[in-house]
């Protein structure tokens, strides 16, 4: 990859619907050269897909919380993945350092729905307790391909 490839990726991150000609004007290549590079980046799995992001409020998921998950004993990441994958309100989860075993990002229709989802997580084997923080205001939201 060179600086032109990084430039293409940066522009596609800003707007995945950008035309090859528009990208080429910014980075100094022809539309066909940009297309060839994008095709190569896709074939090499540097670009893994093109997608849209829909505001979760459109789907009625306006209640958002971050949850620290504390387990009894040793629980493998795969066991945590299995437990959390069964709860559709979980939109992100990762193991973390510190006193918690995992951090979980959840979205639900309302507080009552969030409470039901949290209870499903708490009832899972080896889960000792959770500590939740409900999001009041969103201050910064950057999207990145993780």
Secondary structure as UniProt FT lines:
FT   HELIX           3..14
FT   TURN            16..17
FT   HELIX           20..27
FT   HELIX           31..43
FT   TURN            44..45
FT   HELIX           56..59
FT   STRAND          63..71
FT   HELIX           77..85
FT   TURN            88..89
FT   STRAND          90..95
FT   STRAND          102..108
FT   HELIX           111..122
FT   TURN            125..126
FT   STRAND          127..134
//
